[in-house]
């Protein structure tokens, strides 16, 4: 009898396993149907890209069945295989015929950032893109190649173009705001999967592949992790205005500097291909004081706008009806650094006379330290701020596209 029960249990377990494998395979077939030719390529499939449920994954990646082809293309780094650098001009003539070929010499913006920065960044790009390493592309040649890739993606999959790529996106409130307005947005953050860690070569690869699908009037927004750049913890990072590079050999500092170097390259790439970017940081951050970032911001004609996040959060429902003595959201003074024409319209200050939450405290030695829970809670943008950014970008897109455009049919662009 006991053996019989064990036999039944074993059969049930095997049956359940078969059913689960069947449904997982069925989902893969529906989300990533590929021709025999595409199966040869290494593609990050929908389920493996976001290690979460299909419903949650849809929030991170492309949230519509019609974007299936775009999704497949974005995460296939062999979608348009480049060859020798000398072949780039032919690719350019084919896909960017309306623009003058920029040439393969060093780009002025790359030259401005210096050889040391270029060598560090080129190594990261080569590690992420073996094909670029194989043909020994320079950073300037990578910019030309990625601009071609972008134009090619827009030719092939224009109806599914992205209007916002939100990097280091956290709670995704910015992406959600774009989605509310009918614009396709993509959230990228290592909180979702290690494949999106911008401090790794694989993360850099996926960020670059995603930017290929960013519409020519789209926005790339990056909330770069600030913990190494702000004044809290400077006793360990040794960052200061005289030494913004900080203590070399410190893992946290070295990782942040590497992310900064890659971010500077993305700023140049987006500007060279005619698209807009914003990098957000706390006001106390020394990121923009570092030579590489300050130079990249200058050569891309970016500007810095300071604002209080609380000025937007005060309009949230939970804070609207608070009394004068009740604690409101922390001031959270931020700066947005980038190239959109509407950037100055972010400038908004909150009422600092009211009682507000503190993000710092004093330890037993009397030194100022951060409050971990409060700081973590303050990492995300409120919905009001996200909607304001999305509406500004939407107005910009409409201005660029002119008359005869439907407010809701973004897929026709």
C-alpha positions as CSV (number, residue, x, y, z in Angstrom):
1,X,0.0,0.0,0.0
2,X,2.8,2.4,1.0
3,X,4.8,1.6,-2.2
4,X,1.6,2.2,-4.2
5,X,1.1,5.6,-2.7
6,X,4.8,6.5,-3.4
7,X,4.3,5.4,-7.0
8,X,1.2,7.6,-7.4
9,X,3.0,10.6,-5.8
10,X,6.0,10.2,-8.2
11,X,3.8,10.0,-11.2
12,X,1.9,13.2,-10.1
13,X,5.2,15.0,-9.6
14,X,6.5,14.0,-13.1
15,X,3.1,15.1,-14.6
16,X,3.3,18.4,-12.9
17,X,6.8,18.9,-14.2
18,X,5.8,18.1,-17.7
19,X,2.9,20.5,-17.6
20,X,5.0,23.3,-16.2
21,X,7.7,22.8,-18.9
22,X,4.9,22.7,-21.6
23,X,3.5,26.1,-20.4
24,X,6.9,27.7,-20.2
25,X,7.7,26.5,-23.7
26,X,4.4,27.7,-24.9
27,X,5.1,31.2,-23.5
28,X,8.5,31.2,-25.1
29,X,7.0,30.3,-28.4
30,X,4.4,33.1,-28.2
31,X,6.9,35.7,-27.0
32,X,10.0,34.8,-29.0
33,X,8.9,33.0,-32.1
34,X,12.0,32.8,-34.3
35,X,12.8,31.7,-37.8
36,X,15.4,28.9,-38.1
37,X,17.9,31.6,-39.1
38,X,17.2,33.7,-35.9
39,X,17.5,30.6,-33.7
40,X,21.2,30.5,-34.6
41,X,21.6,33.9,-32.9
42,X,22.1,34.4,-29.2
43,X,18.9,36.3,-28.2
44,X,18.0,37.3,-24.6
45,X,14.5,35.9,-24.5
46,X,11.6,37.7,-22.8
47,X,11.3,35.4,-19.7
48,X,15.1,35.1,-19.1
49,X,15.6,38.9,-19.6
50,X,13.3,39.8,-16.7
51,X,13.5,37.2,-14.0
52,X,9.9,37.7,-12.8
53,X,6.4,36.9,-13.8
54,X,5.2,37.7,-17.4
55,X,3.0,40.4,-15.9
56,X,5.9,42.1,-14.1
57,X,8.2,41.6,-17.0
58,X,5.8,43.5,-19.3
59,X,6.3,46.6,-17.2
60,X,10.1,46.4,-17.7
61,X,10.2,45.5,-21.3
62,X,7.9,46.1,-24.2
63,X,4.3,45.9,-22.9
64,X,2.5,45.0,-26.1
65,X,2.4,41.9,-28.4
66,X,3.0,44.1,-31.4
67,X,6.5,44.9,-29.9
68,X,7.6,41.3,-30.1
69,X,9.8,41.8,-33.2
70,X,11.3,44.9,-31.7
71,X,12.0,43.1,-28.4
72,X,13.7,40.3,-30.3
73,X,15.8,42.8,-32.3
74,X,16.8,44.9,-29.3
75,X,18.3,42.0,-27.5
76,X,20.1,40.4,-30.4
77,X,23.6,42.0,-30.7
78,X,24.0,40.5,-34.1
79,X,20.8,42.0,-35.6
80,X,22.9,44.2,-37.9
81,X,26.4,42.7,-38.0
82,X,29.1,45.3,-38.7
83,X,32.3,44.5,-40.5
84,X,35.6,46.3,-40.9
85,X,35.6,50.0,-40.0
86,X,36.1,50.9,-43.7
87,X,32.6,49.3,-44.4
88,X,30.9,51.8,-42.2
89,X,30.6,54.5,-44.9
90,X,28.7,52.1,-47.1
91,X,26.3,51.2,-44.2
92,X,25.9,55.0,-43.6
93,X,25.0,55.7,-47.2
94,X,22.3,53.0,-47.0
95,X,20.7,53.8,-43.7
96,X,21.6,57.5,-43.0
97,X,21.5,59.0,-46.5
98,X,19.9,62.2,-45.3
99,X,22.9,63.0,-43.1
100,X,26.5,63.8,-44.0
101,X,28.9,61.0,-43.2
102,X,30.8,62.0,-40.1
103,X,33.9,60.2,-41.1
104,X,35.9,57.7,-39.1
105,X,38.4,60.1,-37.6
106,X,38.3,60.8,-33.8
107,X,35.1,62.7,-33.0
108,X,35.7,66.2,-31.5
109,X,33.6,65.3,-28.4
110,X,35.7,62.1,-27.9
111,X,39.0,64.1,-28.3
112,X,37.8,66.6,-25.7
113,X,37.5,63.9,-23.0
114,X,41.1,62.8,-23.4
115,X,43.1,59.6,-24.2
116,X,43.0,58.2,-20.7
117,X,39.2,58.3,-20.5
118,X,38.9,56.9,-24.1
119,X,41.1,53.9,-23.3
120,X,39.1,53.0,-20.1
121,X,35.8,53.4,-21.9
122,X,36.9,51.6,-25.1
123,X,37.9,48.6,-23.0
124,X,34.4,48.4,-21.5
125,X,32.7,48.7,-25.0
126,X,35.0,46.1,-26.4
127,X,34.2,43.7,-23.6
128,X,30.5,44.3,-24.1
129,X,30.6,44.0,-27.9
130,X,33.1,41.3,-29.1
131,X,32.3,42.3,-32.8
132,X,33.6,45.8,-32.1
133,X,36.7,44.4,-30.4
134,X,37.3,41.9,-33.3
135,X,37.5,44.8,-35.8
136,X,39.3,47.1,-33.4
137,X,36.8,49.9,-33.5
138,X,37.7,53.2,-31.9
139,X,35.0,55.0,-29.8
140,X,34.3,57.4,-32.7
141,X,33.7,54.4,-35.0
142,X,31.4,52.9,-32.4
143,X,29.4,56.1,-32.4
144,X,29.0,55.9,-36.2
145,X,28.1,52.2,-36.0
146,X,25.5,52.7,-33.2
147,X,24.0,55.6,-35.1
148,X,23.6,53.4,-38.1
149,X,22.1,50.7,-35.9
150,X,19.6,53.2,-34.5
151,X,18.5,54.4,-37.9
152,X,18.3,50.8,-39.1
153,X,16.1,49.8,-36.1
154,X,13.8,52.8,-36.9
155,X,13.5,51.7,-40.5
156,X,12.6,48.1,-39.5
157,X,10.5,48.7,-36.4
158,X,9.4,52.3,-36.4
159,X,5.8,51.6,-35.1
160,X,7.3,50.1,-31.9
161,X,9.9,52.8,-31.2
162,X,10.7,53.8,-27.6
163,X,9.9,57.3,-26.4
164,X,11.7,56.8,-23.0
165,X,14.6,54.7,-21.8
166,X,14.8,55.0,-18.0
167,X,18.1,53.8,-16.7
168,X,18.6,53.0,-13.0
169,X,14.9,53.3,-12.9
170,X,14.1,51.9,-9.4
171,X,10.3,52.1,-9.0
172,X,9.7,52.9,-12.7
173,X,7.4,55.9,-11.9
174,X,8.9,57.8,-14.9
175,X,8.3,54.9,-17.3
176,X,4.8,54.4,-15.9
177,X,4.0,58.1,-16.6
178,X,5.1,57.8,-20.2
179,X,3.0,54.6,-20.5
180,X,-0.1,56.5,-19.1
181,X,0.3,59.0,-22.0
182,X,0.4,56.1,-24.5
183,X,4.2,56.3,-25.1
184,X,6.2,53.1,-25.0
185,X,8.9,53.2,-22.3
186,X,11.6,50.8,-21.1
187,X,12.9,50.5,-17.6
188,X,16.4,49.3,-16.9
189,X,17.8,48.6,-13.5
190,X,19.9,45.9,-11.8
191,X,17.1,45.6,-9.2
192,X,15.2,43.6,-11.9
193,X,18.0,41.4,-13.1
194,X,21.8,41.3,-13.0
195,X,21.7,41.5,-16.8
196,X,20.9,45.2,-16.4
197,X,23.8,46.1,-14.0
198,X,25.4,49.1,-15.7
199,X,28.6,48.4,-13.8
200,X,29.1,45.1,-15.8
201,X,29.9,44.6,-19.5
202,X,26.6,42.7,-20.0
203,X,24.7,45.7,-18.5
204,X,26.4,48.1,-20.8
205,X,25.6,45.9,-23.7
206,X,21.9,45.8,-22.9
207,X,21.8,49.6,-22.3
208,X,23.3,50.2,-25.7
209,X,21.1,47.8,-27.4
210,X,18.0,49.4,-25.9
211,X,19.1,52.9,-27.0
212,X,19.2,51.6,-30.6
213,X,15.4,51.6,-30.4
214,X,15.0,55.0,-28.8
215,X,13.1,57.3,-31.2
216,X,14.9,60.3,-32.6
217,X,12.6,62.5,-30.5
218,X,12.9,60.1,-27.5
219,X,14.4,60.8,-24.1
220,X,17.1,58.8,-22.2
221,X,16.8,59.5,-18.5
222,X,19.4,58.1,-16.0
223,X,19.1,58.2,-12.3
224,X,22.7,57.3,-11.6
225,X,23.3,55.7,-8.2
226,X,24.5,58.6,-6.1
227,X,25.8,56.9,-2.9
228,X,29.4,57.3,-3.8
229,X,29.1,60.9,-5.1
230,X,27.2,62.6,-2.3
231,X,28.6,64.0,0.9
232,X,27.3,61.2,3.2
233,X,30.1,58.6,3.4
234,X,32.9,60.9,2.1
235,X,35.1,59.7,4.9
236,X,35.3,56.4,3.1
237,X,35.2,57.6,-0.6
238,X,37.5,60.5,0.0
239,X,35.6,62.5,-2.7
240,X,35.8,66.3,-2.5
241,X,35.8,69.1,-5.0
242,X,39.6,69.0,-5.1
243,X,39.5,65.3,-5.6
244,X,36.2,64.2,-7.2
245,X,37.7,60.9,-8.4
246,X,37.9,59.7,-4.8
247,X,39.9,57.0,-3.3
248,X,41.2,54.6,-6.0
249,X,41.1,51.0,-5.0
250,X,37.9,51.5,-3.1
251,X,35.4,49.0,-4.8
252,X,32.5,51.4,-4.4
253,X,34.4,54.3,-5.8
254,X,36.0,52.4,-8.7
255,X,32.6,51.0,-9.7
256,X,31.0,54.5,-9.6
257,X,33.8,56.0,-11.7
258,X,33.4,53.2,-14.3
259,X,29.7,53.8,-14.5
260,X,30.5,57.6,-14.9
261,X,32.8,56.9,-17.8
262,X,30.2,54.8,-19.6
263,X,27.6,57.4,-18.9
264,X,29.8,60.1,-20.5
265,X,30.0,57.9,-23.7
266,X,26.2,57.5,-23.8
267,X,25.8,61.3,-23.4
268,X,28.0,61.8,-26.4
269,X,26.4,59.0,-28.4
270,X,22.9,60.3,-27.9
271,X,23.9,63.8,-28.7
272,X,25.8,62.8,-31.8
273,X,22.7,60.8,-33.1
274,X,20.4,63.8,-32.4
275,X,18.6,62.5,-29.3
276,X,18.2,63.9,-25.8
277,X,19.4,62.8,-22.4
278,X,19.0,63.7,-18.7
279,X,21.2,62.6,-15.8
280,X,19.7,63.2,-12.3
281,X,21.6,63.5,-9.1
282,X,21.2,65.0,-5.6
283,X,22.4,68.6,-5.4
284,X,25.3,67.6,-3.2
285,X,26.6,65.1,-5.8
286,X,30.1,65.6,-7.1
287,X,29.4,63.7,-10.3
288,X,29.3,66.8,-12.4
289,X,32.4,68.2,-10.8
290,X,34.5,65.2,-12.0
291,X,36.5,66.2,-15.1
292,X,35.1,63.5,-17.4
293,X,31.4,64.3,-16.7
294,X,31.9,68.1,-16.7
295,X,33.6,67.8,-20.1
296,X,30.9,65.5,-21.5
297,X,28.2,67.9,-20.3
298,X,30.0,70.9,-21.9
299,X,30.7,69.3,-25.3
300,X,27.1,68.1,-25.6
301,X,25.8,71.6,-24.7
302,X,24.0,70.2,-21.6
303,X,22.8,72.4,-18.7
304,X,22.2,71.9,-15.0
305,X,18.8,72.7,-13.4
306,X,18.2,72.5,-9.7
307,X,14.8,71.7,-8.2
308,X,13.2,70.3,-5.0
309,X,11.5,67.0,-5.5
310,X,9.2,67.8,-2.5
311,X,7.7,70.6,-4.6
312,X,6.1,67.9,-6.7
313,X,5.5,65.4,-3.9
314,X,3.6,68.0,-1.9
315,X,0.9,67.7,-4.7
316,X,0.5,64.0,-4.0
317,X,-2.8,63.0,-2.4
318,X,-1.2,61.8,0.8
319,X,0.3,65.2,1.5
320,X,-2.4,67.6,0.2
321,X,-4.5,67.8,3.4
322,X,-1.7,67.6,6.1
323,X,-1.8,70.2,8.9
324,X,1.0,72.7,9.5
325,X,2.5,70.6,12.3
326,X,2.5,67.3,10.4
327,X,5.6,66.1,8.7
328,X,5.9,66.3,5.0
329,X,8.2,64.7,2.5
330,X,11.9,65.4,2.7
331,X,13.0,68.4,0.6
332,X,15.2,66.2,-1.6
333,X,17.1,68.8,-3.6
334,X,18.1,67.4,-7.0
335,X,19.8,68.5,-10.1
336,X,18.9,67.5,-13.7
337,X,21.8,67.6,-16.1
338,X,21.0,67.2,-19.8
339,X,20.0,68.5,-23.2
340,X,16.2,68.8,-23.5
341,X,15.0,72.4,-24.3
342,X,12.3,72.0,-21.6
343,X,14.8,71.2,-18.8
344,X,14.5,74.6,-17.1
345,X,10.8,74.0,-16.6
346,X,11.7,71.3,-14.0
347,X,12.9,74.1,-11.7
348,X,10.5,74.2,-8.8
349,X,11.1,74.9,-5.1
350,X,9.1,73.7,-2.1
351,X,7.9,75.5,1.0
352,X,10.9,75.0,3.4
353,X,9.1,76.6,6.3
354,X,7.0,73.5,7.0
355,X,8.1,70.5,8.9
356,X,9.8,67.9,6.7
357,X,11.3,64.5,7.1
358,X,15.0,64.3,7.7
359,X,17.2,61.9,5.6
360,X,20.2,62.2,7.9
361,X,20.9,61.6,11.6
362,X,23.7,61.7,14.1
363,X,25.4,58.5,15.3
364,X,26.8,57.8,18.8
365,X,30.0,59.7,18.0
366,X,28.0,62.7,17.0
367,X,28.8,62.3,13.3
368,X,26.2,62.9,10.6
369,X,25.1,59.7,8.9
370,X,22.3,58.7,6.5
371,X,19.0,57.1,7.7
372,X,18.9,54.0,5.6
373,X,15.2,53.4,5.5
374,X,14.4,57.1,4.8
375,X,17.1,57.3,2.1
376,X,15.8,54.1,0.4
377,X,12.3,55.4,0.5
378,X,13.5,58.7,-1.1
379,X,15.1,57.0,-4.1
380,X,12.1,56.9,-6.3
381,X,10.3,59.8,-8.0
382,X,6.8,60.6,-7.1
383,X,4.0,60.1,-9.7
384,X,3.4,63.9,-10.0
385,X,7.1,64.4,-11.0
386,X,7.0,61.5,-13.5
387,X,3.9,62.9,-15.1
388,X,5.3,66.3,-15.4
389,X,8.5,65.0,-17.2
390,X,6.4,62.8,-19.5
391,X,4.1,65.7,-20.4
392,X,7.0,68.0,-21.2
393,X,8.5,65.4,-23.4
394,X,5.2,64.7,-25.1
395,X,4.8,68.4,-25.9
396,X,8.4,68.4,-27.4
397,X,7.6,65.4,-29.6
398,X,4.4,67.0,-30.9
399,X,6.2,70.2,-31.7
400,X,8.8,68.2,-33.7
401,X,6.2,66.2,-35.6
402,X,3.9,69.1,-36.4
403,X,0.2,69.0,-37.3
404,X,-1.9,66.1,-38.3
405,X,-0.8,63.8,-35.5
406,X,-3.2,61.9,-33.2
407,X,-2.7,62.4,-29.5
408,X,-3.1,58.8,-28.7
409,X,-1.9,56.8,-31.7
410,X,1.8,56.9,-30.9
411,X,2.3,53.6,-32.8
412,X,1.8,55.5,-36.1
413,X,4.9,57.7,-35.6
